[in-house]
């Protein structure tokens, strides 16, 4: 009673409010996050879905929206914007057909194995079917636009190159640096601080920095051009060298993120097991394969997932560094959608956004199910 | 130890807690190489900020006082000649960064605490009804030109009727892990999907025609 008096909750209506708050505190705590996500995600998704089905046109006093059905999606896949989104398709030769058949057989065998396994679930099969279908479509796209003669990649392929090559390079370098910084050496705290710096620089600043560095006339690497007898070489005029420079900037910026997370994971690995393995005569590679990797795999899979999500949205670097050029060579999907928006093609921009959402969702959910969840099971 | 050949000694650890001499050289070499990769671009930007346009054009020059005479011209232009244009975007960035971080930490902490401490069970039918009503609002406002306030009130009323009548009959529901994944998965959404509706809404309220100080 004395406590109740001191807390001033003796009055019945106040204790009722306190009891109600106690009862609903969980919901009240989650509510702001749910409302924010609803207001800034679900609602936007629905409006954007509607926008992807319309044509936006400026009209006196405002704008006019005309319903066009799936025209914006068809235009990107089969119509006038196909070269921009999917790319220009080359002609398949025997090599391309053989690779396509091999990919189809691999995906079908994967589905067949799951269908015959005791873990088979109809929902899981549908998920794998979507994953295999998307994977096979990506393989066909690579064959048609990269390997086949006469092919040229569009913004979708360029984005996939940034995502796959960028995330792989960042993870490999980040993990390597983390393993090096975890060694018993002096100045390792200095190295950690230095390696973390690029993450604090704004992406636009990084793009301008790499524009200066990659200047083959006045940049710091221009003497290399003469040393290697490259003549009038300009990286910005070749599609793959331009993509490579964008990847360099992206890797420089995002490696610290991988490094810092992987360093925490490497330092938390079980030292007793490493010591025991060393006493048993295991070499560094064996220790990494059988002790370190199982311990850090769940964190590695999670950090790759987070980075994948962000990598699909790359826009600042290609926009500032190359403005999407030469031609469309370095244009990412987000930059493509941004350019469509600037040209008042709001429907096309929303349709592109939805294609990107589909690709990134399939990739990230697949990685979560086949990477993160399995890595956690493996660790357990 | 003294009988061991020099090359073999380079691979031997002096004690279990330290590295062999060659391994140490390799580790320091790789770390220093990456430190140069990290610092190099920043160094180039820094020294370029002390160059005059003529120094940039006649370059590349690498060392101040040796290759070129440093000048504060660019910094003077940035902070004195167009000082307001430098300070204003900086203050904008600080305001957005501070408030966005504060809001994210507060809202995220509350949600994380509740999701850890309390078990939620949200019925799938309730979520689908909510999404369906949101779609209905968008269609009603955009296609049927119904006043948005009226559409929202009708949708809320329908949702409350659903909750108090039919909702109890459904069993299937989502748990805490589903809610966590749903909140995190919103990071997947491409920025253009979020920006387009905001752009159209601001167009509706003539936001772009207003001037800012």
HADDOCK unambig.tbl for C-alpha pairs under 7 A between the chains (distance, minus, plus):
assign (segid A and resid 26 and name CA) (segid B and resid 114 and name CA) 5.07 0.50 0.50
assign (segid A and resid 26 and name CA) (segid B and resid 118 and name CA) 6.22 0.50 0.50
assign (segid A and resid 29 and name CA) (segid B and resid 110 and name CA) 4.99 0.50 0.50
assign (segid A and resid 29 and name CA) (segid B and resid 111 and name CA) 5.49 0.50 0.50
assign (segid A and resid 29 and name CA) (segid B and resid 114 and name CA) 6.00 0.50 0.50
assign (segid A and resid 30 and name CA) (segid B and resid 110 and name CA) 6.44 0.50 0.50
assign (segid A and resid 30 and name CA) (segid B and resid 111 and name CA) 4.36 0.50 0.50
assign (segid A and resid 30 and name CA) (segid B and resid 114 and name CA) 6.29 0.50 0.50
assign (segid A and resid 32 and name CA) (segid B and resid 107 and name CA) 6.21 0.50 0.50
assign (segid A and resid 33 and name CA) (segid B and resid 107 and name CA) 5.73 0.50 0.50
assign (segid A and resid 33 and name CA) (segid B and resid 108 and name CA) 6.64 0.50 0.50
assign (segid A and resid 33 and name CA) (segid B and resid 111 and name CA) 6.25 0.50 0.50
assign (segid A and resid 37 and name CA) (segid B and resid 183 and name CA) 6.91 0.50 0.50
assign (segid A and resid 40 and name CA) (segid B and resid 194 and name CA) 6.92 0.50 0.50
assign (segid A and resid 41 and name CA) (segid B and resid 186 and name CA) 6.65 0.50 0.50
assign (segid A and resid 41 and name CA) (segid B and resid 194 and name CA) 6.79 0.50 0.50
assign (segid A and resid 44 and name CA) (segid B and resid 193 and name CA) 6.64 0.50 0.50
assign (segid A and resid 44 and name CA) (segid B and resid 194 and name CA) 5.40 0.50 0.50
assign (segid A and resid 44 and name CA) (segid B and resid 197 and name CA) 5.91 0.50 0.50
assign (segid A and resid 45 and name CA) (segid B and resid 193 and name CA) 6.45 0.50 0.50
assign (segid A and resid 46 and name CA) (segid B and resid 135 and name CA) 6.41 0.50 0.50
assign (segid A and resid 47 and name CA) (segid B and resid 138 and name CA) 6.82 0.50 0.50
assign (segid A and resid 47 and name CA) (segid B and resid 197 and name CA) 6.01 0.50 0.50
assign (segid A and resid 48 and name CA) (segid B and resid 193 and name CA) 5.77 0.50 0.50
assign (segid A and resid 48 and name CA) (segid B and resid 196 and name CA) 6.74 0.50 0.50
assign (segid A and resid 48 and name CA) (segid B and resid 197 and name CA) 6.32 0.50 0.50
assign (segid A and resid 180 and name CA) (segid B and resid 27 and name CA) 6.15 0.50 0.50
assign (segid A and resid 184 and name CA) (segid B and resid 18 and name CA) 5.88 0.50 0.50
assign (segid A and resid 194 and name CA) (segid B and resid 35 and name CA) 6.58 0.50 0.50
assign (segid A and resid 195 and name CA) (segid B and resid 35 and name CA) 6.60 0.50 0.50
assign (segid A and resid 195 and name CA) (segid B and resid 38 and name CA) 6.56 0.50 0.50
assign (segid A and resid 198 and name CA) (segid B and resid 38 and name CA) 6.99 0.50 0.50
assign (segid A and resid 209 and name CA) (segid B and resid 41 and name CA) 6.61 0.50 0.50
assign (segid A and resid 209 and name CA) (segid B and resid 45 and name CA) 6.47 0.50 0.50
assign (segid A and resid 218 and name CA) (segid B and resid 56 and name CA) 6.94 0.50 0.50
assign (segid A and resid 218 and name CA) (segid B and resid 57 and name CA) 6.64 0.50 0.50
assign (segid A and resid 218 and name CA) (segid B and resid 59 and name CA) 5.34 0.50 0.50
assign (segid A and resid 218 and name CA) (segid B and resid 60 and name CA) 5.09 0.50 0.50
assign (segid A and resid 219 and name CA) (segid B and resid 60 and name CA) 5.73 0.50 0.50
assign (segid A and resid 220 and name CA) (segid B and resid 60 and name CA) 5.64 0.50 0.50
assign (segid A and resid 309 and name CA) (segid B and resid 187 and name CA) 6.87 0.50 0.50
assign (segid A and resid 309 and name CA) (segid B and resid 188 and name CA) 5.39 0.50 0.50
assign (segid A and resid 313 and name CA) (segid B and resid 190 and name CA) 6.21 0.50 0.50
assign (segid A and resid 337 and name CA) (segid B and resid 192 and name CA) 6.85 0.50 0.50
assign (segid A and resid 338 and name CA) (segid B and resid 192 and name CA) 6.96 0.50 0.50
assign (segid A and resid 350 and name CA) (segid B and resid 193 and name CA) 6.17 0.50 0.50
assign (segid A and resid 353 and name CA) (segid B and resid 190 and name CA) 6.07 0.50 0.50
assign (segid A and resid 353 and name CA) (segid B and resid 192 and name CA) 6.02 0.50 0.50
assign (segid A and resid 353 and name CA) (segid B and resid 193 and name CA) 5.56 0.50 0.50
assign (segid A and resid 356 and name CA) (segid B and resid 190 and name CA) 6.89 0.50 0.50
assign (segid A and resid 357 and name CA) (segid B and resid 188 and name CA) 6.97 0.50 0.50
assign (segid A and resid 357 and name CA) (segid B and resid 189 and name CA) 6.00 0.50 0.50
assign (segid A and resid 357 and name CA) (segid B and resid 190 and name CA) 6.23 0.50 0.50
assign (segid A and resid 360 and name CA) (segid B and resid 188 and name CA) 6.76 0.50 0.50
assign (segid A and resid 361 and name CA) (segid B and resid 188 and name CA) 6.74 0.50 0.50
